[in-house]
Amino acid sequence: MARQAVVAPAPAYAEIDLAGEYALTSPAHAAKAAIRLPGDVHTALLDAGLIPDPYFGDNEQAAMWVHATPWTVERRFTASRAEIDGYLTLTLEGVDTIATILLNGEEVARTQNQFIRYDIDVTGKVRAGANTLRIEFAVTRDVAKARADAHPFPIPFTLNYLSNGLPGVHMNFVRKTACHAGWDWGICLMPTGVYGRMAIRRSRLARQESVQVEQAHGRTSVELSITTRVFAFAAGSVELMHEIAGEKLSDKVAVRPGENVFVHNLTVRNPKLWWPNGQGEQHLYELWTTLDGEVTKRKIGLRKLEWIVEKDAIDHSFKVRVNGRDITALGANWIPADAIPSRITPEVVRDLLESARAVNMNMLRVWGGGQYEPDYFYELCDELGLIVWQDFMFACMSYPSNRDFLDDVRTEITQQVRRLSHHACIALWCGDNEVIGSLHWYPETKADPARYIANYDRLNSMLGNIVEDEDPGRRFWPSSPSLGYLDFSDGWHKDTRGDTHYWSVWHEAKDFSAYRDVNPRFASEFGFQSFTSMNVIESFTTPADRNPTSPVMEAHQRNTGGNSRILETMTR
């Protein structure tokens, strides 16, 4: 009698990794290349020899056609019957930006926010055998302009986008890294691509959405309140387990279709505390969460962090306190590590963060004209003891406050707070960079301040409410700089409360001695521009270009008159 094969039951959870090589084409251009995703179009074109290095000389202009072109990426992948036996989610993170997602020729989603994780139900749409995933990217610049033109009143974009004769982009109408369109220190590339996770996730009944951890510190223990959000495709029950520091909790929980929220408590006894760099060790505990075979791991630093804002003899204090100890914040502002996203790697970021630690920094401000950094950035900050002031991604200009825009931003901020709030390094959520200040910069906003303040408040109040709901243990600060809640005055030069951006030495050409005339409660920005190191200058110039007034050096100076200002100040 023939032996019958025994087929083992499929595990409850599995993933098909969709990272890898795709075909890059355009409906409007003859260029074709292979592209690795996660990655970006500029890198693919560089690797194929189709564009010059945009950093070298004045090549930025030679690469401008790339961001004015629609692009398509496509790949085939295979799936077995076992891999698609269950509920399927197509998860895409960091889609930049306006895109249509097609699976086997069928449109399954449209994206419009680089900062949102898209979880797309594709149950029944993936075949056993060969499949095709296709992403069609629109021209972000054109979509932004169309939205700006359709808005009932003008909302000007930052003047940073007009440096070196650039036409400017209405970046306040799209949710994309603002400095991708250039800044007063950076190149304009407007990259296109996908920068994060790309996977089809198979679940038996439900998938993990987020895990958040609140800490209550006692004398000899820390009580952890663990909030797990689970998305269920149908009614039923799932096995949920948490494990940390030798403590394990397992629970069979009932779920209903849609989002489900579960709260469990675990206690860490005789905890080893996490401290900022220079104050003590950075002990981290591993928290394992398992949902029907879907396993995620987070590292948790146990610390009590407070922002102390209270009336004092001067005005109001503004300081950070960790584990009962007031900490002097020493640090810098963090911008994206490269204008070409594929060049931002864990190795590059680790080198930069270790350099910050080596010069005794203990805090970084993730600046609001950049991006929410990937998970590994915050994991490294936890490891290295670098506290993070986290801006939300709004900077130097007003933004719409219509329902569609606010709904999109609500999803973005909610996801980001839930993703990052477990990190020991996260110290504060800040609404934006210099948006309050920008109300005083533009003819449109100065001519009708009541309208633009009301417009600002609709967005900013929503951000604060989300933080209050999602992460009540952390402080929300409305803007940087800011004098405090519902204070819309221009507080840049007030140093008795709130945080300060002091740029008078650079922008107003004051003497360096002017730094001694201010005594800010918290200086979240200040500085004076420097020429970069000679080895870097050599990487983008020929010998003939290496003087401050050459066309190439001026092209790389994005702040109007900046090179002359440096020379004048240094030769006083």
TORLOLO-880757 format. One line per 10 residues: their letters; for each residue x, y, z of C-alpha. Coordinates in steps of 0.5 Angstrom, whole numbers. Each point is the difference from the previous one (the first is absolute). Layout:
// residues N
a> X:Y:Z  ...;
***
This chain:
// residues 572
marqavvapa> 0:0:0  3:7:-2  2:4:6  -4:7:0  3:6:0  -1:4:7  -1:8:-2  2:4:6  -5:6:2  2:7:-3;
payaeidlag> 3:4:6  -5:6:2  4:5:-3  5:1:-6  3:6:-4  1:0:-8  6:5:0  -1:5:-6  7:3:1  5:-1:-6;
eyaltspaha> 1:2:-7  -6:3:-4  0:3:-8  0:8:0  -4:3:-6  -4:6:-1  -6:2:-5  3:6:-2  8:-1:0  4:-5:-4;
akaairlpgd> 4:-2:6  0:-7:3  4:-3:5  0:-5:6  -2:3:7  1:-3:6  -5:1:5  0:2:6  3:6:-4  0:6:-5;
vhtalldagl> -1:2:-7  6:4:0  5:-6:3  -3:-4:-6  2:5:-5  7:1:3  1:-7:0  -2:-1:-7  4:6:-3  -6:4:-2;
ipdpyfgdne> 1:6:5  7:4:2  1:0:8  -5:6:2  5:2:5  6:1:-4  1:7:-3  -7:3:-3  -3:-7:-2  -6:2:5;
qaamwvhatp> -3:3:-6  2:-6:-5  -4:-4:5  -6:4:0  -4:-4:-5  0:-6:4  -5:3:5  -4:3:-5  -2:-7:-3  -5:-5:2;
wtverrftas> 3:-7:1  -2:-7:1  3:-6:4  -2:-7:-1  2:-7:2  -2:-7:-1  -1:-5:7  -2:-7:1  -4:-2:6  -2:-7:2;
raeidgyltl> -7:-3:2  2:0:7  3:7:0  -7:3:-2  -4:-5:4  -3:6:5  -1:7:0  5:4:-4  2:7:1  5:4:-4;
tlegvdtiat> 4:5:4  4:5:-3  4:5:4  3:7:-3  -3:0:-6  2:7:-3  -5:2:-2  -6:1:-4  -1:-7:-3  -5:-5:-3;
illngeevar> 1:-8:3  -2:-5:-5  0:-8:2  0:-4:-6  -3:6:-4  -5:2:5  0:6:3  0:-1:8  2:6:3  2:7:-1;
tqnqfirydi> 6:4:4  1:7:2  4:0:6  7:-2:1  -1:0:7  -5:-5:0  0:-8:1  -5:-2:-5  -3:-7:2  -4:-2:-6;
dvtgkvraga> -5:-6:0  2:-5:-6  -3:-6:3  -3:-4:-7  5:4:-4  6:-3:0  1:-7:-4  3:-6:1  6:0:-5  2:7:-4;
ntlriefavt> -2:7:2  1:7:-2  1:6:5  0:7:-4  1:7:3  -2:6:-4  3:6:3  -3:7:-2  4:6:-1  0:3:8;
rdvakarada> 1:7:-2  -5:0:-5  -5:-3:5  2:5:5  -1:6:-5  -7:-2:-2  -2:-1:8  3:7:1  -4:3:-6  -7:-3:2;
hpfpipftln> 1:2:8  -5:6:1  6:5:3  7:0:-2  5:-4:5  7:3:-2  6:-5:0  6:1:4  5:4:-4  5:-5:1;
ylsnglpgvh> -2:-3:-6  2:6:-4  7:0:1  5:0:-6  -6:2:-5  -4:-7:2  -8:1:-2  -2:-3:7  -5:-5:1  -6:0:4;
mnfvrktach> 2:-5:5  -5:2:6  -5:-3:-5  3:-7:0  3:-4:6  7:-2:-2  7:2:3  0:8:-1  7:1:-1  0:-5:-6;
agwdwgiclm> -2:6:-4  6:4:3  2:4:6  4:6:2  6:-6:1  -2:-5:-5  -1:-3:-7  -7:0:-4  -1:-8:-2  -7:-1:1;
ptgvygrmai> 1:-8:0  -5:-5:-1  0:-7:3  -2:-5:5  5:1:6  -3:-5:6  -3:-7:0  -3:-4:-6  -4:-6:2  -6:-4:-1;
rrsrlarqes> -2:-3:7  -4:-6:1  -4:0:7  -5:-6:2  -5:5:3  3:7:2  7:4:0  4:4:4  -1:8:-1  4:3:6;
vqveqahgrt> 3:-1:7  0:5:5  3:0:7  -1:5:6  4:0:6  -2:1:7  7:0:5  0:-2:7  5:0:5  2:-7:-2;
svelsittrv> -4:-2:-6  -3:3:-7  -7:-2:-2  0:-1:-7  -7:2:-4  0:-3:-7  -5:2:-5  0:-5:-6  -5:2:-6  -2:-6:-4;
fafaagsvel> -3:1:-7  -5:-6:-1  -3:-2:-6  -6:-4:3  -3:-2:7  4:-5:4  5:-1:5  8:1:0  6:-2:4  4:6:3;
mheiagekls> 6:0:4  5:5:3  7:-2:3  5:4:3  5:0:5  -2:-8:2  -7:2:1  -5:-3:-5  -8:2:-1  -4:-4:-5;
dkvavrpgen> -7:1:-2  -5:-3:-4  -4:6:-2  -7:1:-4  1:5:-6  -6:3:-5  1:2:-7  5:7:0  4:3:5  0:-4:7;
vfvhnltvrn> 4:3:6  3:-4:6  3:2:6  5:-4:4  4:1:6  7:-3:2  5:2:5  7:1:0  3:-1:7  7:3:2;
pklwwpngqg> 1:4:-7  6:2:-3  -1:7:-2  1:4:-7  4:6:0  2:5:-5  7:0:-2  5:3:5  -5:-2:6  0:-7:1;
eqhlyelwtt> -1:-7:-4  -5:-1:-6  -3:-6:3  -5:-3:-5  -5:-6:1  -3:-4:-6  -7:0:0  -3:-6:-5  -7:0:-2  -3:-6:-4;
ldgevtkrki> -7:0:-3  -2:-6:-3  7:-1:-3  2:7:-2  6:2:5  2:7:1  6:2:4  1:7:4  5:2:4  -2:4:6;
glrklewive> 4:5:4  -3:1:7  0:7:2  -4:6:3  0:6:-5  -3:6:2  0:7:-3  0:6:5  -4:6:-2  -2:4:6;
kdaidhsfkv> 0:7:2  7:2:3  4:7:2  1:1:-7  -6:-2:-4  -1:-7:-1  5:-6:0  1:-5:-6  4:-6:2  0:-7:-1;
rvngrdital> 1:-5:7  1:-7:-1  0:-5:6  -1:6:5  6:4:-3  0:6:-4  4:-1:-6  4:6:-4  -2:-2:-7  6:0:-5;
ganwipadai> -1:-1:-7  -2:1:-7  -5:0:-5  -1:-6:-5  -2:1:-7  0:-6:-5  7:-3:-1  0:0:-7  -4:4:-6  0:-7:-3;
psritpevvr> -4:-5:4  3:-6:-2  7:2:3  -3:1:7  1:-7:3  1:-2:7  8:0:-1  0:7:-2  -5:2:6  3:-4:5;
dllesaravn> 7:4:-2  -4:7:1  -3:-2:7  6:-3:3  4:6:-2  -5:4:3  0:-4:6  8:0:0  0:8:1  -5:-1:6;
mnmlrvwggg> -6:2:-3  -6:-3:3  -6:3:-4  -2:1:-7  -6:3:-3  -3:-3:-6  -2:6:-4  -6:1:-3  2:1:-7  3:-7:-1;
qyepdyfyel> -4:-6:1  -2:-5:6  7:-4:0  -1:-8:-1  0:-5:6  7:-1:1  2:8:1  -4:0:6  3:-7:2  7:3:0;
cdelglivwq> -2:6:4  -3:-5:5  7:-4:0  4:7:0  -4:4:5  -2:5:-5  -6:4:2  -5:1:-6  -4:7:0  -5:-3:-6;
dfmfacmsyp> -3:6:-4  -6:-2:-4  2:1:-8  -3:7:-1  5:6:-1  1:7:-2  -7:1:-3  -7:-1:1  -4:-6:-2  -7:-1:-2;
snrdflddvr> -5:-2:5  -6:-3:-4  -3:-6:2  3:-5:-5  7:3:2  -1:-1:7  -3:-7:0  7:-2:-4  4:4:5  -4:-3:6;
teitqqvrrl> 2:-7:-3  7:2:-1  1:3:7  -4:-6:4  4:-5:-4  7:3:2  -2:1:7  -2:-7:1  6:-2:-4  5:4:4;
shhacialwc> -3:1:7  4:-6:3  7:2:-1  3:3:6  4:5:-4  -7:4:-2  0:6:5  -5:5:-3  -5:0:-6  0:7:-4;
gdnevigslh> -5:2:-4  4:4:-6  7:3:-1  -1:8:-1  -7:0:-3  -3:5:6  6:4:-2  -2:0:-8  -6:3:1  4:6:1;
wypetkadpa> 4:-1:-6  -5:0:-7  -4:6:-3  -6:-5:0  1:-2:8  1:7:2  -6:3:-4  -5:-4:3  3:-3:7  -7:-2:3;
ryianydrln> -1:-5:-6  7:-3:0  0:0:8  -7:-4:0  3:-4:-6  6:-2:4  -4:-1:7  -4:-6:-4  6:-4:-1  4:1:6;
smlgnivede> -6:-1:5  -1:-6:-4  7:-2:1  0:1:7  -6:-4:1  3:-6:-3  6:0:5  -5:1:6  -4:-6:-3  6:-5:-2;
dpgrrfwpss> 5:2:5  -2:4:6  6:-1:4  4:4:-5  0:8:-1  -2:3:-6  3:7:-2  -4:4:-6  6:2:-4  7:1:0;
pslgyldfsd> 2:6:2  -7:1:4  -1:4:7  -6:-5:2  -7:-2:-2  -4:4:-4  5:5:0  1:2:-7  4:6:1  7:0:-4;
gwhkdtrgdt> 5:-2:6  6:-1:-4  4:5:4  -3:-1:7  4:-4:5  -4:0:6  -4:-6:-1  -1:-5:-5  5:-2:-6  4:4:-4;
hywsvwheak> 3:0:-7  5:5:0  3:2:-7  2:8:1  7:-2:-1  -1:-3:-7  -6:3:-3  1:7:3  8:0:0  0:2:7;
dfsayrdvnp> 7:-1:3  1:-7:4  0:4:6  -7:0:-1  -1:-7:3  2:3:7  -6:5:0  -5:-6:0  -1:-5:5  -6:-5:-2;
rfasefgfqs> -3:-5:4  1:-5:-6  3:2:-6  -3:-5:-5  4:3:-6  6:5:-1  6:0:-4  4:3:-5  1:-3:-7  7:-3:-2;
ftsmnviesf> 3:-2:-6  1:-8:0  6:-4:1  5:0:-6  0:-7:-2  -8:1:-1  1:6:-4  5:-4:-4  -6:-5:-1  -4:5:-4;
ttpadrnpts> 5:5:-3  6:0:-5  6:4:2  -2:6:-4  -7:0:4  3:0:7  -1:8:2  -6:2:4  -2:5:-6  0:-6:-6;
pvmeahqrnt> -6:-1:-3  0:-7:3  1:2:7  -6:5:-1  -4:-5:-3  1:-5:6  -1:6:5  -8:0:1  0:6:5  0:7:-4;
ggnsriletm> 6:3:1  3:-5:4  7:-1:-2  1:8:0  -3:0:7  5:-6:2  6:4:-3  -2:7:3  -1:-3:7  6:-4:0;
tr> 4:6:-2  -2:6:4;
***
